[in-house]
Amino acid sequence: MSKRNALTEQSIIIDDVLSMLTGHPRGTMVSFTEITKSLHDYIKMNGLRQRFCPHCNAPLSGGVSVSEPAAPEVPAI
């Protein structure tokens, strides 16, 4: 059995947009974790995953993770 915490105890009421994205009926109360899972599933099913580096716009291959951007070089004076 999973532990209850602030995320599992808090719920929001599904509106029209969340109903369309998550598949839950409008007006139902759903926990934040369930909404997050549903949104991740929607992103995967519709091919909306980010396929480029947000820092340099270089294309990413399948298993590459994005690292922190390098510090900019300071020109010598």
WOWOKA-V15454 format. One record per pair of residues at least 24 apart in sequence whose C-alpha atoms are under 7 Angstrom apart, sorted by the first residue. I is the first residue (numbers start at 1). J is the second residue. Records with the same first field share a line. If there is no record, write none. Layout:
BEGIN
I->J ; J
END
This chain:
BEGIN
7->32 ; 33
8->32 ; 33
END
